[in-house]
Amino acid sequence: MSLSTDTSWDSAAASGAVGVLYLIELQFTGGTQRLTNWPVDLQALGQTWLGVGTVCEVGELRESEDGGYQKLDISLTQVKNAYLALALGSVETYQNQPCRIWVALVNASTYQITGAPLLRFAGVMDQVKISRSDAQVGKVTMACQTGAYDVRSNPAALRMTQAQHSARHPGETGFKYINDLIAKPQQWLSKKFQQV
């Protein structure tokens, strides 16, 4: 999968000294949080993104050719009570709620965003956990996922019936005999066996 970039992004990426920042949008049921890994608050995409050490780290952003399942961890500082409440609170406030991440390049001499930020991840929030390092530094980690079906919440999503198929594609009978094939298995004889 290729990303479309503008000329200012291409020229900034080709230069020797460029910083990278993440713009993270988490849409909780109580409201949307916009965070950045940059040390200060900044204006981008018509919104204010909160900095000052809110985001510790963002997991590896990958491209998938088949559009399959991807998982990404976003770590938040444990200093703020709101993040501890998030981890200890009700999962309905965040689970399966939208999460988007943009990547922007920053000019190392002017500290201004160069080019338009690129949307690199769009998925849903999944689980929150609290961890502590050997240096007794704690963090709250939000696991996000994208792509594929969520089999845990909807296992029937992996199976399609003739009624569902007909609703999407009227007149097609591709799934008409699926139930019979499953309920009444038949033995298929090889051509060699039939010639004996």
GIFENKA-V248531 format. One record per helix or strand of 3 or more residues. SS is the DSSP state (helix for helix, strand for strand). FROM is the first residue (numbers start at 1). TO is the last residue. Records with the same first field share a line. If there is no record, write none. Layout:
SS: FROM-TO, FROM-TO
//
This chain:
helix: 7-14, 81-88, 91-93, 155-158, 162-168, 178-183, 191-194
strand: 18-28, 31-36, 42-44, 47-50, 55-58, 70-77, 98-107, 113-132, 138-146
//
